[in-house]
Amino acid sequence: MRWNGLFDDLEAQAEVLERGQRAAEIEERTRGEIGGLGVLDRLRAALGQPLRLRVDGGLAVAGTLVRVGPDWLLLDEGAGREVVVPTAALLGVRGLGRYSTAPGSAGVVASRLGLRHALRGIARDRSAVRVHLRDGATVDATIDRIGGDYVEAAVHPAGELRRRQEVRDVELIPLAAIAALRRAGGE
């Protein structure tokens, strides 16, 4: 009987050791998988969720995440207002859940629709926009053209449609200078 107790004790110790090793392996694999996730993987899992963003230029943006592109986000701020935020201008995100999408799960088409594509759609729409620059300045305008790394915007009074007599100037804005772009007169 003593040996039976000894073997039971050895078996219990081995089981505790195995559980500890398994837990350590799970923790290590989890750290490795989290290390392979990117910001966009975290954001794609939050589609349809309300988020609060901190953006270059001291800008705070809050709304429901509607789209995630390879280098931009689209939030619906409510009341017909939308905002496009380049991920390069993103300083922080609040309201994310604990989940992420798998790396590379964006899909072929979505992964190719970069910021320039989104801005082309806005330019075609001829919407009046407020461009928030990374230095905190704003430009009220309509995007006329999209270059390789810039937009040309017809500057006019806020909330006005682009009319020849309302255009005060045309401003070239490097894409790297854009912190956010709001449609429908958002502030």
C-alpha atoms as a printed R data frame, in Angstrom:
    type eleno elety resid chain resno       x      y       z
1   ATOM     1    CA   MET     A     1   0.000  0.000   0.000
2   ATOM     2    CA   ARG     A     2   2.836  2.421   0.712
3   ATOM     3    CA   TRP     A     3   4.125  2.077  -2.834
4   ATOM     4    CA   ASN     A     4   0.674  2.624  -4.238
5   ATOM     5    CA   GLY     A     5   0.475  5.912  -2.297
6   ATOM     6    CA   LEU     A     6   3.953  6.830  -3.505
7   ATOM     7    CA   PHE     A     7   2.971  6.223  -7.130
8   ATOM     8    CA   ASP     A     8  -0.252  8.191  -6.655
9   ATOM     9    CA   ASP     A     9   1.794 11.058  -5.247
10  ATOM    10    CA   LEU     A    10   4.278 10.900  -8.164
11  ATOM    11    CA   GLU     A    11   1.403 10.804 -10.644
12  ATOM    12    CA   ALA     A    12  -0.208 13.855  -9.018
13  ATOM    13    CA   GLN     A    13   3.091 15.757  -9.124
14  ATOM    14    CA   ALA     A    14   3.563 14.865 -12.798
15  ATOM    15    CA   GLU     A    15   0.028 16.022 -13.562
16  ATOM    16    CA   VAL     A    16   0.624 19.381 -11.822
17  ATOM    17    CA   LEU     A    17   3.894 19.793 -13.721
18  ATOM    18    CA   GLU     A    18   2.210 18.941 -17.040
19  ATOM    19    CA   ARG     A    19  -0.607 21.455 -16.389
20  ATOM    20    CA   GLY     A    20   1.978 24.128 -15.562
21  ATOM    21    CA   GLN     A    21   3.929 23.390 -18.748
22  ATOM    22    CA   ARG     A    22   0.736 23.422 -20.806
23  ATOM    23    CA   ALA     A    23  -0.315 26.774 -19.281
24  ATOM    24    CA   ALA     A    24   3.134 28.237 -20.001
25  ATOM    25    CA   GLU     A    25   2.971 26.981 -23.598
26  ATOM    26    CA   ILE     A    26  -0.511 28.501 -24.058
27  ATOM    27    CA   GLU     A    27   0.702 31.829 -22.659
28  ATOM    28    CA   GLU     A    28   3.734 31.783 -24.966
29  ATOM    29    CA   ARG     A    29   1.629 30.964 -28.039
30  ATOM    30    CA   THR     A    30  -0.878 33.665 -27.104
31  ATOM    31    CA   ARG     A    31   1.903 36.249 -26.788
32  ATOM    32    CA   GLY     A    32   3.260 35.163 -30.172
33  ATOM    33    CA   GLU     A    33  -0.145 35.414 -31.856
34  ATOM    34    CA   ILE     A    34  -0.865 38.831 -30.318
35  ATOM    35    CA   GLY     A    35   2.590 39.951 -31.471
36  ATOM    36    CA   GLY     A    36   1.542 39.171 -35.039
37  ATOM    37    CA   LEU     A    37  -1.594 41.356 -34.908
38  ATOM    38    CA   GLY     A    38  -1.685 44.847 -36.361
39  ATOM    39    CA   VAL     A    39  -3.813 47.884 -35.600
40  ATOM    40    CA   LEU     A    40  -6.067 47.137 -38.564
41  ATOM    41    CA   ASP     A    41  -6.690 43.584 -37.316
42  ATOM    42    CA   ARG     A    42  -7.909 45.037 -34.018
43  ATOM    43    CA   LEU     A    43 -10.017 47.675 -35.763
44  ATOM    44    CA   ARG     A    44 -11.670 45.298 -38.265
45  ATOM    45    CA   ALA     A    45 -13.038 43.317 -35.304
46  ATOM    46    CA   ALA     A    46 -14.747 46.526 -34.092
47  ATOM    47    CA   LEU     A    47 -16.810 47.194 -37.238
48  ATOM    48    CA   GLY     A    48 -20.233 48.475 -36.194
49  ATOM    49    CA   GLN     A    49 -18.989 49.468 -32.733
50  ATOM    50    CA   PRO     A    50 -18.799 52.992 -31.262
51  ATOM    51    CA   LEU     A    51 -15.191 54.154 -30.918
52  ATOM    52    CA   ARG     A    52 -13.372 57.233 -29.682
53  ATOM    53    CA   LEU     A    53 -10.232 58.228 -31.584
54  ATOM    54    CA   ARG     A    54  -7.414 60.550 -30.638
55  ATOM    55    CA   VAL     A    55  -5.880 62.021 -33.786
56  ATOM    56    CA   ASP     A    56  -2.943 64.298 -34.645
57  ATOM    57    CA   GLY     A    57  -3.625 67.999 -34.241
58  ATOM    58    CA   GLY     A    58  -5.419 67.549 -30.913
59  ATOM    59    CA   LEU     A    59  -8.531 66.235 -32.644
60  ATOM    60    CA   ALA     A    60 -10.980 63.874 -30.929
61  ATOM    61    CA   VAL     A    61 -13.344 61.849 -33.123
62  ATOM    62    CA   ALA     A    62 -16.197 59.659 -31.921
63  ATOM    63    CA   GLY     A    63 -18.573 57.529 -33.926
64  ATOM    64    CA   THR     A    64 -19.495 54.106 -35.188
65  ATOM    65    CA   LEU     A    65 -16.757 52.369 -37.157
66  ATOM    66    CA   VAL     A    66 -18.180 51.756 -40.628
67  ATOM    67    CA   ARG     A    67 -15.148 50.784 -42.743
68  ATOM    68    CA   VAL     A    68 -11.505 49.922 -42.334
69  ATOM    69    CA   GLY     A    69  -9.218 50.364 -45.322
70  ATOM    70    CA   PRO     A    70  -5.548 49.415 -45.515
71  ATOM    71    CA   ASP     A    71  -4.515 52.897 -44.324
72  ATOM    72    CA   TRP     A    72  -7.745 54.649 -43.261
73  ATOM    73    CA   LEU     A    73 -10.947 54.375 -41.196
74  ATOM    74    CA   LEU     A    74 -14.469 55.675 -41.766
75  ATOM    75    CA   LEU     A    75 -16.618 56.612 -38.788
76  ATOM    76    CA   ASP     A    76 -20.277 57.630 -38.806
77  ATOM    77    CA   GLU     A    77 -20.574 60.465 -36.291
78  ATOM    78    CA   GLY     A    78 -24.365 60.536 -36.548
79  ATOM    79    CA   ALA     A    79 -26.633 63.293 -37.897
80  ATOM    80    CA   GLY     A    80 -25.375 62.582 -41.425
81  ATOM    81    CA   ARG     A    81 -21.744 63.352 -40.568
82  ATOM    82    CA   GLU     A    82 -18.904 61.046 -41.529
83  ATOM    83    CA   VAL     A    83 -15.179 61.298 -40.954
84  ATOM    84    CA   VAL     A    84 -12.265 59.618 -42.722
85  ATOM    85    CA   VAL     A    85  -9.138 59.208 -40.587
86  ATOM    86    CA   PRO     A    86  -5.800 58.093 -42.069
87  ATOM    87    CA   THR     A    87  -4.306 55.479 -39.746
88  ATOM    88    CA   ALA     A    88  -0.988 57.372 -39.915
89  ATOM    89    CA   ALA     A    89  -2.657 60.237 -37.990
90  ATOM    90    CA   LEU     A    90  -4.153 57.936 -35.348
91  ATOM    91    CA   LEU     A    91  -2.770 58.432 -31.825
92  ATOM    92    CA   GLY     A    92  -5.154 56.257 -29.813
93  ATOM    93    CA   VAL     A    93  -8.412 54.298 -29.910
94  ATOM    94    CA   ARG     A    94 -10.876 53.700 -27.087
95  ATOM    95    CA   GLY     A    95 -13.886 51.416 -27.059
96  ATOM    96    CA   LEU     A    96 -12.276 48.350 -28.661
97  ATOM    97    CA   GLY     A    97 -13.352 44.937 -27.455
98  ATOM    98    CA   ARG     A    98 -10.954 42.121 -26.689
99  ATOM    99    CA   TYR     A    99 -11.190 40.464 -30.093
100 ATOM   100    CA   SER     A   100  -9.200 40.862 -33.300
101 ATOM   101    CA   THR     A   101  -9.582 39.534 -36.800
102 ATOM   102    CA   ALA     A   102  -6.978 37.207 -38.204
103 ATOM   103    CA   PRO     A   103  -4.034 38.975 -39.860
104 ATOM   104    CA   GLY     A   104  -4.611 39.335 -43.593
105 ATOM   105    CA   SER     A   105  -8.363 38.695 -43.354
106 ATOM   106    CA   ALA     A   106  -9.380 41.997 -44.976
107 ATOM   107    CA   GLY     A   107 -10.090 40.444 -48.352
108 ATOM   108    CA   VAL     A   108  -8.420 41.211 -51.648
109 ATOM   109    CA   VAL     A   109 -10.570 44.181 -52.711
110 ATOM   110    CA   ALA     A   110 -10.744 45.860 -49.299
111 ATOM   111    CA   SER     A   111  -6.996 45.512 -48.810
112 ATOM   112    CA   ARG     A   112  -6.390 47.463 -52.036
113 ATOM   113    CA   LEU     A   113  -8.742 50.380 -51.383
114 ATOM   114    CA   GLY     A   114  -6.274 52.812 -49.857
115 ATOM   115    CA   LEU     A   115  -6.759 56.377 -48.690
116 ATOM   116    CA   ARG     A   116  -6.362 57.739 -52.221
117 ATOM   117    CA   HIS     A   117  -9.276 55.543 -53.391
118 ATOM   118    CA   ALA     A   118 -11.483 56.775 -50.555
119 ATOM   119    CA   LEU     A   119 -10.588 60.389 -51.330
120 ATOM   120    CA   ARG     A   120 -11.321 59.858 -55.040
121 ATOM   121    CA   GLY     A   121 -14.828 58.746 -54.082
122 ATOM   122    CA   ILE     A   122 -15.279 61.887 -51.989
123 ATOM   123    CA   ALA     A   123 -13.942 64.029 -54.873
124 ATOM   124    CA   ARG     A   124 -16.397 62.390 -57.317
125 ATOM   125    CA   ASP     A   125 -19.218 63.059 -54.853
126 ATOM   126    CA   ARG     A   126 -18.285 66.798 -54.837
127 ATOM   127    CA   SER     A   127 -19.067 67.005 -51.116
128 ATOM   128    CA   ALA     A   128 -17.960 70.039 -49.170
129 ATOM   129    CA   VAL     A   129 -15.466 68.854 -46.555
130 ATOM   130    CA   ARG     A   130 -13.475 70.147 -43.638
131 ATOM   131    CA   VAL     A   131  -9.907 68.879 -43.803
132 ATOM   132    CA   HIS     A   132  -8.290 68.689 -40.364
133 ATOM   133    CA   LEU     A   133  -4.537 68.970 -40.724
134 ATOM   134    CA   ARG     A   134  -2.028 67.294 -38.450
135 ATOM   135    CA   ASP     A   135  -0.867 70.686 -37.137
136 ATOM   136    CA   GLY     A   136  -4.401 71.460 -35.877
137 ATOM   137    CA   ALA     A   137  -5.417 73.804 -38.737
138 ATOM   138    CA   THR     A   138  -8.553 73.211 -40.830
139 ATOM   139    CA   VAL     A   139  -9.394 73.850 -44.470
140 ATOM   140    CA   ASP     A   140 -13.008 74.077 -45.688
141 ATOM   141    CA   ALA     A   141 -13.036 72.977 -49.288
142 ATOM   142    CA   THR     A   142 -14.115 70.595 -52.004
143 ATOM   143    CA   ILE     A   143 -11.544 68.105 -53.244
144 ATOM   144    CA   ASP     A   144 -10.911 68.696 -56.937
145 ATOM   145    CA   ARG     A   145  -8.069 66.282 -57.708
146 ATOM   146    CA   ILE     A   146  -6.127 63.458 -56.109
147 ATOM   147    CA   GLY     A   147  -2.442 63.162 -56.928
148 ATOM   148    CA   GLY     A   148   0.005 60.451 -56.024
149 ATOM   149    CA   ASP     A   149   0.597 61.843 -52.528
150 ATOM   150    CA   TYR     A   150  -1.560 64.981 -52.350
151 ATOM   151    CA   VAL     A   151  -5.027 66.421 -52.884
152 ATOM   152    CA   GLU     A   152  -5.906 69.709 -54.548
153 ATOM   153    CA   ALA     A   153  -8.792 71.358 -52.797
154 ATOM   154    CA   ALA     A   154 -10.912 74.343 -53.838
155 ATOM   155    CA   VAL     A   155 -11.076 76.452 -50.667
156 ATOM   156    CA   HIS     A   156 -14.489 78.042 -49.998
157 ATOM   157    CA   PRO     A   157 -16.650 79.059 -47.014
158 ATOM   158    CA   ALA     A   158 -17.663 76.272 -44.633
159 ATOM   159    CA   GLY     A   159 -20.904 74.541 -45.485
160 ATOM   160    CA   GLU     A   160 -21.086 76.080 -48.963
161 ATOM   161    CA   LEU     A   161 -21.107 74.100 -52.169
162 ATOM   162    CA   ARG     A   162 -18.234 74.565 -54.571
163 ATOM   163    CA   ARG     A   163 -19.241 77.406 -56.854
164 ATOM   164    CA   ARG     A   164 -16.770 79.331 -58.963
165 ATOM   165    CA   GLN     A   165 -17.651 82.628 -57.261
166 ATOM   166    CA   GLU     A   166 -17.237 81.065 -53.778
167 ATOM   167    CA   VAL     A   167 -13.776 79.553 -54.392
168 ATOM   168    CA   ARG     A   168 -11.189 81.677 -52.578
169 ATOM   169    CA   ASP     A   169  -8.130 79.662 -53.513
170 ATOM   170    CA   VAL     A   170  -6.872 76.207 -54.479
171 ATOM   171    CA   GLU     A   171  -4.673 74.485 -51.921
172 ATOM   172    CA   LEU     A   172  -2.401 71.500 -52.464
173 ATOM   173    CA   ILE     A   173  -2.479 69.349 -49.304
174 ATOM   174    CA   PRO     A   174  -0.033 66.447 -48.918
175 ATOM   175    CA   LEU     A   175  -1.821 63.259 -47.851
176 ATOM   176    CA   ALA     A   176   0.693 62.956 -45.005
177 ATOM   177    CA   ALA     A   177  -0.615 66.279 -43.601
178 ATOM   178    CA   ILE     A   178  -4.240 65.088 -43.268
179 ATOM   179    CA   ALA     A   179  -5.385 64.121 -39.767
180 ATOM   180    CA   ALA     A   180  -9.070 63.695 -40.672
181 ATOM   181    CA   LEU     A   181 -11.578 64.686 -43.305
182 ATOM   182    CA   ARG     A   182 -15.179 65.417 -42.344
183 ATOM   183    CA   ARG     A   183 -18.149 65.564 -44.661
184 ATOM   184    CA   ALA     A   184 -21.440 67.451 -44.180
185 ATOM   185    CA   GLY     A   185 -20.125 70.406 -42.200
186 ATOM   186    CA   GLY     A   186 -18.814 68.424 -39.196
187 ATOM   187    CA   GLU     A   187 -16.577 70.432 -36.888
